[in-house]
Each structure stands twice: as structure tokens, then as C-alpha cells.
Amino acid sequence: MEEMNLGNGNIGSLVRKFSIPCVISMVVAALYNIVDQIFIGWSSAGAYGNAATNIVYPFTVFALGLALLIGDGAAAGFSIALGKKDSKQANKNVGNGLFLLIV
């Protein structure tokens, strides 16, 4: 398995390497929403169904953003603590992240 040299690697190549999967996931999410709107529009709900999903979609995006904020923050703290070889703080970071996500 290829080892990634994140600390000393070329920044441009690392950004390109890690941004491609992110862009693909965003395109898939957008296509999911478009296809969902098409099928709802064809159903008996019609325009009212499309209106309802358009009202709820921003709340869904907000909830996803909040979950990513907490999850990525906890993961960053976990990684920093592991880099310092502080397993007690790493466990605390994971526990706090899980607690916040559940609440």
C-alpha cells in the first residue's frame, strides 16, 4: 500500500488528489436532489410535493453542515492528540464529538 506523505508532499498535488473525491460526492448529491425532484413532480404530489421538498431541503443541508462541523472538529482534535501520543485526550475528543452529535 502506498504511504501518503502529507507533511512533506507537494501542496498542489495533494489538493488535487483529495479534492476530486469531494467534487464527485457533491455532484452526486446534486444529481440526487434533481432526480428526486423529477420523481416527486411526476407523482400524485406534483407541484405541492416539489414545494415541500424545496422548503425542507435547506434544513437538511443545515443539519448536515452542523454534523460535519462537529464530526470534523472532533476528528481533527483526535488526530492532533494521537500525534502527541496523548490517548486520554484522544478518547475525550471522540467522546465529546459523539455526545454532541447525539444531543
C-alpha positions in Angstrom: 0.0 0.0 0.0 1.3 3.5 -0.9 2.2 5.6 2.0 1.0 9.3 1.8 3.5 11.9 2.8 1.1 14.6 3.9 3.7 16.5 6.0 6.2 17.0 3.2 4.3 16.4 0.0 3.6 19.0 -2.7 0.6 21.0 -1.7 -0.8 21.4 -5.2 -0.8 17.7 -5.9 -2.3 16.9 -2.5 -5.1 19.4 -3.1 -5.9 17.9 -6.5 -5.7 14.3 -5.1 -8.1 15.0 -2.3 -10.4 17.4 -4.0 -11.5 15.1 -6.8 -13.5 12.7 -4.5 -15.0 15.7 -2.8 -16.2 17.2 -6.0 -17.6 13.8 -7.2 -19.6 13.5 -3.9 -21.0 17.0 -4.3 -22.1 16.3 -7.9 -23.7 13.0 -6.8 -25.6 14.8 -4.1 -26.8 17.5 -6.5 -27.9 14.8 -9.0 -29.8 13.0 -6.2 -31.7 16.2 -5.5 -32.5 16.8 -9.1 -33.7 13.2 -9.7 -35.7 13.3 -6.5 -37.5 16.5 -7.7 -38.3 14.9 -11.1 -39.8 11.8 -9.5 -41.8 13.8 -7.0 -43.1 16.1 -9.8 -44.3 13.0 -11.7 -46.1 11.6 -8.7 -49.5 12.5 -7.4 -48.0 15.1 -5.1 -46.9 17.1 -8.1 -46.0 20.8 -7.5 -47.0 20.6 -3.8 -44.5 17.8 -3.3 -41.8 19.8 -5.0 -42.6 22.8 -2.9 -42.5 20.8 0.3 -39.1 19.3 -0.6 -37.7 22.7 -1.5 -38.8 24.1 1.8 -37.3 21.2 3.8 -34.0 20.9 1.8 -32.2 23.9 3.4 -32.9 22.5 6.9 -31.4 19.2 5.7 -28.3 21.0 4.4 -28.0 22.9 7.7 -28.2 19.7 9.7 -25.6 18.0 7.5 -23.3 21.1 7.9 -23.7 21.0 11.7 -22.9 17.3 11.8 -19.9 17.8 9.6 -18.7 20.7 11.8 -18.9 18.6 15.0 -17.6 15.4 13.4 -14.7 17.0 11.6 -13.7 19.1 14.6 -13.7 16.0 16.8 -11.7 14.1 14.2 -9.1 16.9 14.0 -8.8 17.0 17.8 -8.5 13.3 17.8 -5.7 13.3 15.2 -3.8 16.1 17.0 -4.0 14.2 20.3 -2.8 11.0 18.7 0.1 12.8 17.1 1.1 14.0 20.6 0.7 10.4 21.8 -2.0 11.6 24.3 -4.5 8.8 24.2 -6.5 10.1 27.1 -7.2 13.4 25.2 -7.9 11.5 22.0 -10.6 9.4 23.8 -12.0 12.6 25.3 -12.2 14.3 21.9 -14.1 11.3 20.4 -16.4 11.1 23.4 -17.2 14.8 23.2 -17.9 14.6 19.5 -20.2 11.6 19.9 -22.0 13.3 22.7 -22.6 16.5 20.7 -23.8 14.5 17.7 -26.3 12.6 19.8 -27.6 15.7 21.5 
